[in-house]
Amino acid sequence: MEVYNQGTFHPSLNQPTIDFGARYELHYPIIILLMAGRSLEPTRPDQSYFIGYFGVQVLLPRRSFDRE
């Protein structure tokens, strides 16, 4: 869970947001990343009410970077 505030200083335009995320190991070395959230206040026409992302993380094997 994450709560954050995004905005500008002049003029003061803020957008507090809350979101929740998850990680799911599909099978080693692939992990699925998910996040979905929403604004906590009414939005202006140039702001998003809903935000989210989907990602894939691929872990590299450790031994390929070890020095012998």
mmCIF file as Biopython writes it, N, C-alpha, C and O atoms, coordinates in Angstrom:
data_model
#
loop_
_atom_site.group_PDB
_atom_site.id
_atom_site.type_symbol
_atom_site.label_atom_id
_atom_site.label_alt_id
_atom_site.label_comp_id
_atom_site.label_asym_id
_atom_site.label_entity_id
_atom_site.label_seq_id
_atom_site.pdbx_PDB_ins_code
_atom_site.Cartn_x
_atom_site.Cartn_y
_atom_site.Cartn_z
_atom_site.occupancy
_atom_site.B_iso_or_equiv
_atom_site.auth_seq_id
_atom_site.auth_asym_id
_atom_site.pdbx_PDB_model_num
ATOM 1   N N  . MET A ? 1  ? 0.838   -1.166  0.000   1.0 0.0 1  A 1 
ATOM 2   C CA . MET A ? 1  ? 0.000   0.000   0.000   1.0 0.0 1  A 1 
ATOM 3   C C  . MET A ? 1  ? 0.888   1.235   0.000   1.0 0.0 1  A 1 
ATOM 4   O O  . MET A ? 1  ? 1.955   1.245   0.612   1.0 0.0 1  A 1 
ATOM 5   N N  . GLU A ? 2  ? 0.441   2.263   -0.685  1.0 0.0 2  A 1 
ATOM 6   C CA . GLU A ? 2  ? 1.213   3.492   -0.795  1.0 0.0 2  A 1 
ATOM 7   C C  . GLU A ? 2  ? 0.241   4.669   -0.835  1.0 0.0 2  A 1 
ATOM 8   O O  . GLU A ? 2  ? -0.793  4.617   -1.501  1.0 0.0 2  A 1 
ATOM 9   N N  . VAL A ? 3  ? 0.591   5.721   -0.115  1.0 0.0 3  A 1 
ATOM 10  C CA . VAL A ? 3  ? -0.166  6.974   -0.160  1.0 0.0 3  A 1 
ATOM 11  C C  . VAL A ? 3  ? 0.820   8.061   -0.527  1.0 0.0 3  A 1 
ATOM 12  O O  . VAL A ? 3  ? 1.871   8.178   0.104   1.0 0.0 3  A 1 
ATOM 13  N N  . TYR A ? 4  ? 0.505   8.860   -1.534  1.0 0.0 4  A 1 
ATOM 14  C CA . TYR A ? 4  ? 1.413   9.928   -1.919  1.0 0.0 4  A 1 
ATOM 15  C C  . TYR A ? 4  ? 0.642   11.116  -2.453  1.0 0.0 4  A 1 
ATOM 16  O O  . TYR A ? 4  ? -0.534  11.008  -2.800  1.0 0.0 4  A 1 
ATOM 17  N N  . ASN A ? 5  ? 1.316   12.248  -2.515  1.0 0.0 5  A 1 
ATOM 18  C CA . ASN A ? 5  ? 0.715   13.489  -2.982  1.0 0.0 5  A 1 
ATOM 19  C C  . ASN A ? 5  ? 1.574   14.027  -4.114  1.0 0.0 5  A 1 
ATOM 20  O O  . ASN A ? 5  ? 2.783   14.196  -3.959  1.0 0.0 5  A 1 
ATOM 21  N N  . GLN A ? 6  ? 0.958   14.290  -5.234  1.0 0.0 6  A 1 
ATOM 22  C CA . GLN A ? 6  ? 1.659   14.794  -6.414  1.0 0.0 6  A 1 
ATOM 23  C C  . GLN A ? 6  ? 1.110   16.174  -6.737  1.0 0.0 6  A 1 
ATOM 24  O O  . GLN A ? 6  ? -0.105  16.373  -6.715  1.0 0.0 6  A 1 
ATOM 25  N N  . GLY A ? 7  ? 1.983   17.134  -7.038  1.0 0.0 7  A 1 
ATOM 26  C CA . GLY A ? 7  ? 1.470   18.447  -7.358  1.0 0.0 7  A 1 
ATOM 27  C C  . GLY A ? 7  ? 2.545   19.429  -7.763  1.0 0.0 7  A 1 
ATOM 28  O O  . GLY A ? 7  ? 3.712   19.073  -7.924  1.0 0.0 7  A 1 
ATOM 29  N N  . THR A ? 8  ? 2.129   20.675  -7.925  1.0 0.0 8  A 1 
ATOM 30  C CA . THR A ? 8  ? 3.026   21.762  -8.308  1.0 0.0 8  A 1 
ATOM 31  C C  . THR A ? 8  ? 3.000   22.839  -7.232  1.0 0.0 8  A 1 
ATOM 32  O O  . THR A ? 8  ? 2.120   22.844  -6.370  1.0 0.0 8  A 1 
ATOM 33  N N  . PHE A ? 9  ? 3.976   23.760  -7.286  1.0 0.0 9  A 1 
ATOM 34  C CA . PHE A ? 9  ? 4.042   24.834  -6.306  1.0 0.0 9  A 1 
ATOM 35  C C  . PHE A ? 9  ? 3.270   26.075  -6.752  1.0 0.0 9  A 1 
ATOM 36  O O  . PHE A ? 9  ? 2.556   26.670  -5.946  1.0 0.0 9  A 1 
ATOM 37  N N  . HIS A ? 10 ? 3.397   26.472  -8.005  1.0 0.0 10 A 1 
ATOM 38  C CA . HIS A ? 10 ? 2.764   27.698  -8.481  1.0 0.0 10 A 1 
ATOM 39  C C  . HIS A ? 10 ? 1.977   27.425  -9.758  1.0 0.0 10 A 1 
ATOM 40  O O  . HIS A ? 10 ? 2.640   27.183  -10.766 1.0 0.0 10 A 1 
ATOM 41  N N  . PRO A ? 11 ? 0.707   27.431  -9.840  1.0 0.0 11 A 1 
ATOM 42  C CA . PRO A ? 11 ? -0.214  27.521  -8.709  1.0 0.0 11 A 1 
ATOM 43  C C  . PRO A ? 11 ? -0.263  26.189  -7.986  1.0 0.0 11 A 1 
ATOM 44  O O  . PRO A ? 11 ? 0.076   25.149  -8.549  1.0 0.0 11 A 1 
ATOM 45  N N  . SER A ? 12 ? -0.682  26.232  -6.749  1.0 0.0 12 A 1 
ATOM 46  C CA . SER A ? 12 ? -0.705  25.023  -5.923  1.0 0.0 12 A 1 
ATOM 47  C C  . SER A ? 12 ? -1.813  24.078  -6.400  1.0 0.0 12 A 1 
ATOM 48  O O  . SER A ? 12 ? -2.995  24.326  -6.161  1.0 0.0 12 A 1 
ATOM 49  N N  . LEU A ? 13 ? -1.430  23.022  -7.057  1.0 0.0 13 A 1 
ATOM 50  C CA . LEU A ? 13 ? -2.356  22.004  -7.564  1.0 0.0 13 A 1 
ATOM 51  C C  . LEU A ? 13 ? -1.881  20.648  -7.063  1.0 0.0 13 A 1 
ATOM 52  O O  . LEU A ? 13 ? -0.850  20.151  -7.518  1.0 0.0 13 A 1 
ATOM 53  N N  . ASN A ? 14 ? -2.608  20.048  -6.142  1.0 0.0 14 A 1 
ATOM 54  C CA . ASN A ? 14 ? -2.197  18.767  -5.563  1.0 0.0 14 A 1 
ATOM 55  C C  . ASN A ? 14 ? -3.186  17.677  -5.919  1.0 0.0 14 A 1 
ATOM 56  O O  . ASN A ? 14 ? -4.357  17.935  -6.197  1.0 0.0 14 A 1 
ATOM 57  N N  . GLN A ? 15 ? -2.681  16.439  -5.903  1.0 0.0 15 A 1 
ATOM 58  C CA . GLN A ? 15 ? -3.516  15.280  -6.172  1.0 0.0 15 A 1 
ATOM 59  C C  . GLN A ? 15 ? -3.079  14.139  -5.240  1.0 0.0 15 A 1 
ATOM 60  O O  . GLN A ? 15 ? -2.216  13.344  -5.613  1.0 0.0 15 A 1 
ATOM 61  N N  . PRO A ? 16 ? -3.660  14.046  -4.033  1.0 0.0 16 A 1 
ATOM 62  C CA . PRO A ? 16 ? -3.335  12.923  -3.160  1.0 0.0 16 A 1 
ATOM 63  C C  . PRO A ? 16 ? -3.897  11.624  -3.736  1.0 0.0 16 A 1 
ATOM 64  O O  . PRO A ? 16 ? -5.016  11.596  -4.248  1.0 0.0 16 A 1 
ATOM 65  N N  . THR A ? 17 ? -3.122  10.566  -3.650  1.0 0.0 17 A 1 
ATOM 66  C CA . THR A ? 17 ? -3.479  9.290   -4.278  1.0 0.0 17 A 1 
ATOM 67  C C  . THR A ? 17 ? -3.178  8.142   -3.323  1.0 0.0 17 A 1 
ATOM 68  O O  . THR A ? 17 ? -2.221  8.207   -2.551  1.0 0.0 17 A 1 
ATOM 69  N N  . ILE A ? 18 ? -3.984  7.103   -3.374  1.0 0.0 18 A 1 
ATOM 70  C CA . ILE A ? 18 ? -3.723  5.871   -2.627  1.0 0.0 18 A 1 
ATOM 71  C C  . ILE A ? 18 ? -3.718  4.726   -3.629  1.0 0.0 18 A 1 
ATOM 72  O O  . ILE A ? 18 ? -4.524  4.694   -4.559  1.0 0.0 18 A 1 
ATOM 73  N N  . ASP A ? 19 ? -2.792  3.778   -3.425  1.0 0.0 19 A 1 
ATOM 74  C CA . ASP A ? 19 ? -2.767  2.624   -4.327  1.0 0.0 19 A 1 
ATOM 75  C C  . ASP A ? 19 ? -2.299  1.378   -3.596  1.0 0.0 19 A 1 
ATOM 76  O O  . ASP A ? 19 ? -1.695  1.449   -2.526  1.0 0.0 19 A 1 
ATOM 77  N N  . PHE A ? 20 ? -2.590  0.246   -4.194  1.0 0.0 20 A 1 
ATOM 78  C CA . PHE A ? 20 ? -2.219  -1.057  -3.663  1.0 0.0 20 A 1 
ATOM 79  C C  . PHE A ? 20 ? -1.501  -1.828  -4.758  1.0 0.0 20 A 1 
ATOM 80  O O  . PHE A ? 20 ? -1.845  -1.732  -5.936  1.0 0.0 20 A 1 
ATOM 81  N N  . GLY A ? 21 ? -0.497  -2.594  -4.349  1.0 0.0 21 A 1 
ATOM 82  C CA . GLY A ? 21 ? 0.275   -3.343  -5.324  1.0 0.0 21 A 1 
ATOM 83  C C  . GLY A ? 21 ? 0.466   -4.784  -4.895  1.0 0.0 21 A 1 
ATOM 84  O O  . GLY A ? 21 ? 0.207   -5.155  -3.750  1.0 0.0 21 A 1 
ATOM 85  N N  . ALA A ? 22 ? 0.921   -5.578  -5.833  1.0 0.0 22 A 1 
ATOM 86  C CA . ALA A ? 22 ? 1.169   -6.995  -5.566  1.0 0.0 22 A 1 
ATOM 87  C C  . ALA A ? 22 ? 2.286   -7.499  -6.468  1.0 0.0 22 A 1 
ATOM 88  O O  . ALA A ? 22 ? 2.535   -6.965  -7.549  1.0 0.0 22 A 1 
ATOM 89  N N  . ARG A ? 23 ? 2.944   -8.536  -5.993  1.0 0.0 23 A 1 
ATOM 90  C CA . ARG A ? 23 ? 3.952   -9.274  -6.768  1.0 0.0 23 A 1 
ATOM 91  C C  . ARG A ? 23 ? 3.544   -10.734 -6.758  1.0 0.0 23 A 1 
ATOM 92  O O  . ARG A ? 23 ? 3.137   -11.263 -5.724  1.0 0.0 23 A 1 
ATOM 93  N N  . TYR A ? 24 ? 3.650   -11.379 -7.895  1.0 0.0 24 A 1 
ATOM 94  C CA . TYR A ? 24 ? 3.309   -12.796 -7.988  1.0 0.0 24 A 1 
ATOM 95  C C  . TYR A ? 24 ? 4.395   -13.505 -8.777  1.0 0.0 24 A 1 
ATOM 96  O O  . TYR A ? 24 ? 4.665   -13.162 -9.928  1.0 0.0 24 A 1 
ATOM 97  N N  . GLU A ? 25 ? 5.021   -14.505 -8.147  1.0 0.0 25 A 1 
ATOM 98  C CA . GLU A ? 25 ? 6.066   -15.259 -8.841  1.0 0.0 25 A 1 
ATOM 99  C C  . GLU A ? 25 ? 5.392   -16.309 -9.718  1.0 0.0 25 A 1 
ATOM 100 O O  . GLU A ? 25 ? 4.871   -17.313 -9.232  1.0 0.0 25 A 1 
ATOM 101 N N  . LEU A ? 26 ? 5.417   -16.051 -11.015 1.0 0.0 26 A 1 
ATOM 102 C CA . LEU A ? 26 ? 4.809   -16.961 -11.979 1.0 0.0 26 A 1 
ATOM 103 C C  . LEU A ? 26 ? 5.556   -18.295 -11.948 1.0 0.0 26 A 1 
ATOM 104 O O  . LEU A ? 26 ? 4.962   -19.342 -11.691 1.0 0.0 26 A 1 
ATOM 105 N N  . HIS A ? 27 ? 6.826   -18.247 -12.202 1.0 0.0 27 A 1 
ATOM 106 C CA . HIS A ? 27 ? 7.778   -19.327 -11.984 1.0 0.0 27 A 1 
ATOM 107 C C  . HIS A ? 27 ? 9.151   -18.690 -12.091 1.0 0.0 27 A 1 
ATOM 108 O O  . HIS A ? 27 ? 9.345   -17.745 -12.856 1.0 0.0 27 A 1 
ATOM 109 N N  . TYR A ? 28 ? 10.111  -19.209 -11.319 1.0 0.0 28 A 1 
ATOM 110 C CA . TYR A ? 28 ? 11.431  -18.595 -11.312 1.0 0.0 28 A 1 
ATOM 111 C C  . TYR A ? 28 ? 12.007  -18.595 -12.715 1.0 0.0 28 A 1 
ATOM 112 O O  . TYR A ? 28 ? 12.012  -19.655 -13.341 1.0 0.0 28 A 1 
ATOM 113 N N  . PRO A ? 29 ? 12.474  -17.524 -13.236 1.0 0.0 29 A 1 
ATOM 114 C CA . PRO A ? 29 ? 12.818  -16.217 -12.690 1.0 0.0 29 A 1 
ATOM 115 C C  . PRO A ? 29 ? 11.838  -15.098 -13.059 1.0 0.0 29 A 1 
ATOM 116 O O  . PRO A ? 29 ? 12.239  -13.934 -13.104 1.0 0.0 29 A 1 
ATOM 117 N N  . ILE A ? 30 ? 10.569  -15.415 -13.324 1.0 0.0 30 A 1 
ATOM 118 C CA . ILE A ? 30 ? 9.622   -14.399 -13.804 1.0 0.0 30 A 1 
ATOM 119 C C  . ILE A ? 30 ? 8.647   -14.018 -12.695 1.0 0.0 30 A 1 
ATOM 120 O O  . ILE A ? 30 ? 8.002   -14.877 -12.093 1.0 0.0 30 A 1 
ATOM 121 N N  . ILE A ? 31 ? 8.550   -12.706 -12.435 1.0 0.0 31 A 1 
ATOM 122 C CA . ILE A ? 31 ? 7.641   -12.163 -11.418 1.0 0.0 31 A 1 
ATOM 123 C C  . ILE A ? 31 ? 6.709   -11.164 -12.099 1.0 0.0 31 A 1 
ATOM 124 O O  . ILE A ? 31 ? 7.150   -10.326 -12.886 1.0 0.0 31 A 1 
ATOM 125 N N  . ILE A ? 32 ? 5.426   -11.262 -11.792 1.0 0.0 32 A 1 
ATOM 126 C CA . ILE A ? 32 ? 4.411   -10.337 -12.312 1.0 0.0 32 A 1 
ATOM 127 C C  . ILE A ? 32 ? 4.207   -9.234  -11.264 1.0 0.0 32 A 1 
ATOM 128 O O  . ILE A ? 32 ? 4.066   -9.533  -10.078 1.0 0.0 32 A 1 
ATOM 129 N N  . LEU A ? 33 ? 4.191   -7.965  -11.690 1.0 0.0 33 A 1 
ATOM 130 C CA . LEU A ? 33 ? 3.987   -6.822  -10.806 1.0 0.0 33 A 1 
ATOM 131 C C  . LEU A ? 33 ? 2.682   -6.124  -11.191 1.0 0.0 33 A 1 
ATOM 132 O O  . LEU A ? 33 ? 2.424   -5.889  -12.372 1.0 0.0 33 A 1 
ATOM 133 N N  . LEU A ? 34 ? 1.865   -5.795  -10.197 1.0 0.0 34 A 1 
ATOM 134 C CA . LEU A ? 34 ? 0.582   -5.144  -10.437 1.0 0.0 34 A 1 
ATOM 135 C C  . LEU A ? 34 ? 0.401   -3.986  -9.458  1.0 0.0 34 A 1 
ATOM 136 O O  . LEU A ? 34 ? 0.858   -4.064  -8.317  1.0 0.0 34 A 1 
ATOM 137 N N  . MET A ? 35 ? -0.258  -2.922  -9.891  1.0 0.0 35 A 1 
ATOM 138 C CA . MET A ? 35 ? -0.598  -1.815  -9.009  1.0 0.0 35 A 1 
ATOM 139 C C  . MET A ? 35 ? -1.857  -1.154  -9.534  1.0 0.0 35 A 1 
ATOM 140 O O  . MET A ? 35 ? -2.023  -0.986  -10.742 1.0 0.0 35 A 1 
ATOM 141 N N  . ALA A ? 36 ? -2.756  -0.775  -8.610  1.0 0.0 36 A 1 
ATOM 142 C CA . ALA A ? 36 ? -3.965  -0.038  -8.963  1.0 0.0 36 A 1 
ATOM 143 C C  . ALA A ? 36 ? -4.264  0.943   -7.849  1.0 0.0 36 A 1 
ATOM 144 O O  . ALA A ? 36 ? -4.111  0.621   -6.671  1.0 0.0 36 A 1 
ATOM 145 N N  . GLY A ? 37 ? -4.692  2.143   -8.222  1.0 0.0 37 A 1 
ATOM 146 C CA . GLY A ? 37 ? -4.988  3.157   -7.225  1.0 0.0 37 A 1 
ATOM 147 C C  . GLY A ? 37 ? -5.937  4.204   -7.760  1.0 0.0 37 A 1 
ATOM 148 O O  . GLY A ? 37 ? -6.352  4.167   -8.919  1.0 0.0 37 A 1 
ATOM 149 N N  . ARG A ? 38 ? -6.275  5.152   -6.876  1.0 0.0 38 A 1 
ATOM 150 C CA . ARG A ? 38 ? -7.202  6.204   -7.269  1.0 0.0 38 A 1 
ATOM 151 C C  . ARG A ? 38 ? -6.885  7.470   -6.500  1.0 0.0 38 A 1 
ATOM 152 O O  . ARG A ? 38 ? -6.217  7.450   -5.466  1.0 0.0 38 A 1 
ATOM 153 N N  . SER A ? 39 ? -7.385  8.568   -7.033  1.0 0.0 39 A 1 
ATOM 154 C CA . SER A ? 39 ? -7.234  9.861   -6.391  1.0 0.0 39 A 1 
ATOM 155 C C  . SER A ? 39 ? -8.142  9.925   -5.167  1.0 0.0 39 A 1 
ATOM 156 O O  . SER A ? 39 ? -9.238  9.364   -5.174  1.0 0.0 39 A 1 
ATOM 157 N N  . LEU A ? 40 ? -7.686  10.609  -4.114  1.0 0.0 40 A 1 
ATOM 158 C CA . LEU A ? 40 ? -8.493  10.755  -2.910  1.0 0.0 40 A 1 
ATOM 159 C C  . LEU A ? 40 ? -9.392  11.986  -2.943  1.0 0.0 40 A 1 
ATOM 160 O O  . LEU A ? 40 ? -10.263 12.134  -2.086  1.0 0.0 40 A 1 
ATOM 161 N N  . GLU A ? 41 ? -9.199  12.854  -3.900  1.0 0.0 41 A 1 
ATOM 162 C CA . GLU A ? 41 ? -10.000 14.068  -4.040  1.0 0.0 41 A 1 
ATOM 163 C C  . GLU A ? 41 ? -10.577 14.126  -5.448  1.0 0.0 41 A 1 
ATOM 164 O O  . GLU A ? 41 ? -10.093 13.438  -6.347  1.0 0.0 41 A 1 
ATOM 165 N N  . PRO A ? 42 ? -11.613 14.947  -5.644  1.0 0.0 42 A 1 
ATOM 166 C CA . PRO A ? 42 ? -12.131 15.124  -7.014  1.0 0.0 42 A 1 
ATOM 167 C C  . PRO A ? 42 ? -11.015 15.612  -7.940  1.0 0.0 42 A 1 
ATOM 168 O O  . PRO A ? 42 ? -10.190 16.437  -7.545  1.0 0.0 42 A 1 
ATOM 169 N N  . THR A ? 43 ? -10.996 15.109  -9.148  1.0 0.0 43 A 1 
ATOM 170 C CA . THR A ? 43 ? -9.933  15.450  -10.087 1.0 0.0 43 A 1 
ATOM 171 C C  . THR A ? 43 ? -10.362 16.567  -11.031 1.0 0.0 43 A 1 
ATOM 172 O O  . THR A ? 43 ? -11.548 16.776  -11.288 1.0 0.0 43 A 1 
ATOM 173 N N  . ARG A ? 44 ? -9.361  17.276  -11.537 1.0 0.0 44 A 1 
ATOM 174 C CA . ARG A ? 44 ? -9.600  18.278  -12.575 1.0 0.0 44 A 1 
ATOM 175 C C  . ARG A ? 44 ? -9.615  17.582  -13.935 1.0 0.0 44 A 1 
ATOM 176 O O  . ARG A ? 44 ? -9.217  16.421  -14.027 1.0 0.0 44 A 1 
ATOM 177 N N  . PRO A ? 45 ? -10.058 18.253  -14.979 1.0 0.0 45 A 1 
ATOM 178 C CA . PRO A ? 45 ? -10.122 17.610  -16.307 1.0 0.0 45 A 1 
ATOM 179 C C  . PRO A ? 45 ? -8.770  17.088  -16.808 1.0 0.0 45 A 1 
ATOM 180 O O  . PRO A ? 45 ? -8.744  16.158  -17.614 1.0 0.0 45 A 1 
ATOM 181 N N  . ASP A ? 46 ? -7.653  17.658  -16.357 1.0 0.0 46 A 1 
ATOM 182 C CA . ASP A ? 46 ? -6.337  17.224  -16.843 1.0 0.0 46 A 1 
ATOM 183 C C  . ASP A ? 46 ? -5.671  16.196  -15.928 1.0 0.0 46 A 1 
ATOM 184 O O  . ASP A ? 46 ? -4.485  15.912  -16.095 1.0 0.0 46 A 1 
ATOM 185 N N  . GLN A ? 47 ? -6.405  15.633  -14.966 1.0 0.0 47 A 1 
ATOM 186 C CA . GLN A ? 47 ? -5.843  14.647  -14.043 1.0 0.0 47 A 1 
ATOM 187 C C  . GLN A ? 47 ? -6.573  13.312  -14.177 1.0 0.0 47 A 1 
ATOM 188 O O  . GLN A ? 47 ? -7.739  13.257  -14.570 1.0 0.0 47 A 1 
ATOM 189 N N  . SER A ? 48 ? -5.863  12.247  -13.844 1.0 0.0 48 A 1 
ATOM 190 C CA . SER A ? 48 ? -6.454  10.907  -13.873 1.0 0.0 48 A 1 
ATOM 191 C C  . SER A ? 48 ? -7.124  10.605  -12.539 1.0 0.0 48 A 1 
ATOM 192 O O  . SER A ? 48 ? -6.608  10.974  -11.484 1.0 0.0 48 A 1 
ATOM 193 N N  . TYR A ? 49 ? -8.264  9.939   -12.583 1.0 0.0 49 A 1 
ATOM 194 C CA . TYR A ? 49 ? -8.939  9.489   -11.369 1.0 0.0 49 A 1 
ATOM 195 C C  . TYR A ? 49 ? -8.405  8.116   -10.968 1.0 0.0 49 A 1 
ATOM 196 O O  . TYR A ? 49 ? -8.229  7.839   -9.781  1.0 0.0 49 A 1 
ATOM 197 N N  . PHE A ? 50 ? -8.148  7.262   -11.948 1.0 0.0 50 A 1 
ATOM 198 C CA . PHE A ? 50 ? -7.634  5.906   -11.729 1.0 0.0 50 A 1 
ATOM 199 C C  . PHE A ? 50 ? -6.235  5.795   -12.319 1.0 0.0 50 A 1 
ATOM 200 O O  . PHE A ? 50 ? -5.978  6.289   -13.417 1.0 0.0 50 A 1 
ATOM 201 N N  . ILE A ? 51 ? -5.333  5.148   -11.592 1.0 0.0 51 A 1 
ATOM 202 C CA . ILE A ? 51 ? -3.993  4.879   -12.112 1.0 0.0 51 A 1 
ATOM 203 C C  . ILE A ? 51 ? -3.680  3.409   -11.880 1.0 0.0 51 A 1 
ATOM 204 O O  . ILE A ? 51 ? -4.237  2.782   -10.979 1.0 0.0 51 A 1 
ATOM 205 N N  . GLY A ? 52 ? -2.792  2.865   -12.694 1.0 0.0 52 A 1 
ATOM 206 C CA . GLY A ? 52 ? -2.402  1.481   -12.514 1.0 0.0 52 A 1 
ATOM 207 C C  . GLY A ? 52 ? -1.268  1.106   -13.440 1.0 0.0 52 A 1 
ATOM 208 O O  . GLY A ? 52 ? -0.979  1.804   -14.411 1.0 0.0 52 A 1 
ATOM 209 N N  . TYR A ? 53 ? -0.632  -0.005  -13.126 1.0 0.0 53 A 1 
ATOM 210 C CA . TYR A ? 53 ? 0.385   -0.525  -14.032 1.0 0.0 53 A 1 
ATOM 211 C C  . TYR A ? 53 ? 0.478   -2.036  -13.904 1.0 0.0 53 A 1 
ATOM 212 O O  . TYR A ? 53 ? 0.040   -2.631  -12.919 1.0 0.0 53 A 1 
ATOM 213 N N  . PHE A ? 54 ? 1.053   -2.624  -14.912 1.0 0.0 54 A 1 
ATOM 214 C CA . PHE A ? 54 ? 1.314   -4.052  -14.986 1.0 0.0 54 A 1 
ATOM 215 C C  . PHE A ? 54 ? 2.735   -4.199  -15.489 1.0 0.0 54 A 1 
ATOM 216 O O  . PHE A ? 54 ? 3.127   -3.537  -16.449 1.0 0.0 54 A 1 
ATOM 217 N N  . GLY A ? 55 ? 3.507   -5.058  -14.852 1.0 0.0 55 A 1 
ATOM 218 C CA . GLY A ? 55 ? 4.889   -5.230  -15.283 1.0 0.0 55 A 1 
ATOM 219 C C  . GLY A ? 55 ? 5.350   -6.663  -15.126 1.0 0.0 55 A 1 
ATOM 220 O O  . GLY A ? 55 ? 4.724   -7.465  -14.432 1.0 0.0 55 A 1 
ATOM 221 N N  . VAL A ? 56 ? 6.443   -6.968  -15.777 1.0 0.0 56 A 1 
ATOM 222 C CA . VAL A ? 56 ? 7.077   -8.278  -15.687 1.0 0.0 56 A 1 
ATOM 223 C C  . VAL A ? 56 ? 8.530   -8.054  -15.290 1.0 0.0 56 A 1 
ATOM 224 O O  . VAL A ? 56 ? 9.240   -7.272  -15.922 1.0 0.0 56 A 1 
ATOM 225 N N  . GLN A ? 57 ? 8.965   -8.738  -14.248 1.0 0.0 57 A 1 
ATOM 226 C CA . GLN A ? 57 ? 10.354  -8.657  -13.788 1.0 0.0 57 A 1 
ATOM 227 C C  . GLN A ? 57 ? 11.022  -9.996  -14.084 1.0 0.0 57 A 1 
ATOM 228 O O  . GLN A ? 57 ? 10.499  -11.053 -13.730 1.0 0.0 57 A 1 
ATOM 229 N N  . VAL A ? 58 ? 12.174  -9.942  -14.733 1.0 0.0 58 A 1 
ATOM 230 C CA . VAL A ? 58 ? 12.934  -11.147 -15.043 1.0 0.0 58 A 1 
ATOM 231 C C  . VAL A ? 58 ? 14.234  -11.085 -14.252 1.0 0.0 58 A 1 
ATOM 232 O O  . VAL A ? 58 ? 15.039  -10.175 -14.453 1.0 0.0 58 A 1 
ATOM 233 N N  . LEU A ? 59 ? 14.447  -12.042 -13.356 1.0 0.0 59 A 1 
ATOM 234 C CA . LEU A ? 59 ? 15.644  -12.086 -12.524 1.0 0.0 59 A 1 
ATOM 235 C C  . LEU A ? 59 ? 16.768  -12.787 -13.273 1.0 0.0 59 A 1 
ATOM 236 O O  . LEU A ? 59 ? 16.573  -13.852 -13.860 1.0 0.0 59 A 1 
ATOM 237 N N  . LEU A ? 60 ? 17.936  -12.178 -13.244 1.0 0.0 60 A 1 
ATOM 238 C CA . LEU A ? 60 ? 19.103  -12.785 -13.876 1.0 0.0 60 A 1 
ATOM 239 C C  . LEU A ? 60 ? 19.780  -13.734 -12.897 1.0 0.0 60 A 1 
ATOM 240 O O  . LEU A ? 60 ? 19.749  -13.501 -11.689 1.0 0.0 60 A 1 
ATOM 241 N N  . PRO A ? 61 ? 20.391  -14.801 -13.403 1.0 0.0 61 A 1 
ATOM 242 C CA . PRO A ? 61 ? 21.071  -15.737 -12.492 1.0 0.0 61 A 1 
ATOM 243 C C  . PRO A ? 61 ? 22.274  -15.069 -11.840 1.0 0.0 61 A 1 
ATOM 244 O O  . PRO A ? 61 ? 22.986  -14.294 -12.479 1.0 0.0 61 A 1 
ATOM 245 N N  . ARG A ? 62 ? 22.498  -15.376 -10.561 1.0 0.0 62 A 1 
ATOM 246 C CA . ARG A ? 62 ? 23.608  -14.774 -9.823  1.0 0.0 62 A 1 
ATOM 247 C C  . ARG A ? 62 ? 24.965  -15.223 -10.352 1.0 0.0 62 A 1 
ATOM 248 O O  . ARG A ? 62 ? 25.898  -14.422 -10.402 1.0 0.0 62 A 1 
ATOM 249 N N  . ARG A ? 63 ? 25.088  -16.446 -10.733 1.0 0.0 63 A 1 
ATOM 250 C CA . ARG A ? 63 ? 26.401  -16.963 -11.121 1.0 0.0 63 A 1 
ATOM 251 C C  . ARG A ? 63 ? 26.976  -16.282 -12.364 1.0 0.0 63 A 1 
ATOM 252 O O  . ARG A ? 63 ? 28.189  -16.313 -12.571 1.0 0.0 63 A 1 
ATOM 253 N N  . SER A ? 64 ? 26.132  -15.671 -13.191 1.0 0.0 64 A 1 
ATOM 254 C CA . SER A ? 64 ? 26.655  -15.025 -14.392 1.0 0.0 64 A 1 
ATOM 255 C C  . SER A ? 64 ? 27.447  -13.759 -14.055 1.0 0.0 64 A 1 
ATOM 256 O O  . SER A ? 64 ? 28.190  -13.258 -14.899 1.0 0.0 64 A 1 
ATOM 257 N N  . PHE A ? 65 ? 27.298  -13.229 -12.826 1.0 0.0 65 A 1 
ATOM 258 C CA . PHE A ? 65 ? 28.013  -12.036 -12.440 1.0 0.0 65 A 1 
ATOM 259 C C  . PHE A ? 65 ? 29.139  -12.305 -11.448 1.0 0.0 65 A 1 
ATOM 260 O O  . PHE A ? 65 ? 29.904  -11.398 -11.119 1.0 0.0 65 A 1 
ATOM 261 N N  . ASP A ? 66 ? 29.248  -13.533 -10.973 1.0 0.0 66 A 1 
ATOM 262 C CA . ASP A ? 66 ? 30.310  -13.874 -10.017 1.0 0.0 66 A 1 
ATOM 263 C C  . ASP A ? 66 ? 31.665  -13.914 -10.707 1.0 0.0 66 A 1 
ATOM 264 O O  . ASP A ? 66 ? 31.798  -14.430 -11.816 1.0 0.0 66 A 1 
ATOM 265 N N  . ARG A ? 67 ? 32.676  -13.357 -10.028 1.0 0.0 67 A 1 
ATOM 266 C CA . ARG A ? 67 ? 34.036  -13.450 -10.564 1.0 0.0 67 A 1 
ATOM 267 C C  . ARG A ? 67 ? 34.717  -14.687 -10.006 1.0 0.0 67 A 1 
ATOM 268 O O  . ARG A ? 67 ? 34.496  -15.066 -8.856  1.0 0.0 67 A 1 
ATOM 269 N N  . GLU A ? 68 ? 35.518  -15.290 -10.799 1.0 0.0 68 A 1 
ATOM 270 C CA . GLU A ? 68 ? 36.226  -16.496 -10.350 1.0 0.0 68 A 1 
ATOM 271 C C  . GLU A ? 68 ? 37.661  -16.161 -10.054 1.0 0.0 68 A 1 
ATOM 272 O O  . GLU A ? 68 ? 38.431  -17.038 -9.662  1.0 0.0 68 A 1 
#
